[in-house]
Amino acid sequence: MDGNLTPPFRCVTCGRTLGPQDDVRICRSCYFQGKLWEPDFKGLLAELRAIPGVHSAALEHTGGGCWALIVRAAPDGPYVMGTEAFQDDPGWGWDTDSILPKDHDGPWAVGAYDAESEPAEGLDLLMPATHETFTAYVRGWMTKLTEAG
Ligand SMILES: [Zn+2]
């Protein structure tokens, strides 16, 4: 029992009181900030946030039922996006979907984009990636951004 089975219901991540009509256990704000899944990605988010030059690393709602881990060098501008990588059949190529993998180890599909959301020059989509190769990709991206001035 989680002690949250009778009204007033409270958000599981911030404790805000939810309306009696709500059949959810998380408030709208925390939901759209990906707070529900943040514990599953805590290690990777911390590693990414520790990379010099990284402004933010966060789970972001990208529309519909879609989510991504987005790493930014500034509030607006170039970014790296990580989503789940999958294979329809073992032995075939990897593909990606606009959802998060089950946890921080992935498999991830990681890509770098410019401020207009076009793929960044000189950095191919990386998949499948683990949390180590995701972190290495972001370090490489940050080096390129720094060199580009
Ligand atoms: Zn909340």
Residues whose N, C-alpha, C, O or C-beta is under 5 A from the ligand:
A	BS01	ZN	C11 T13 C14 G15 R16 C27 C30
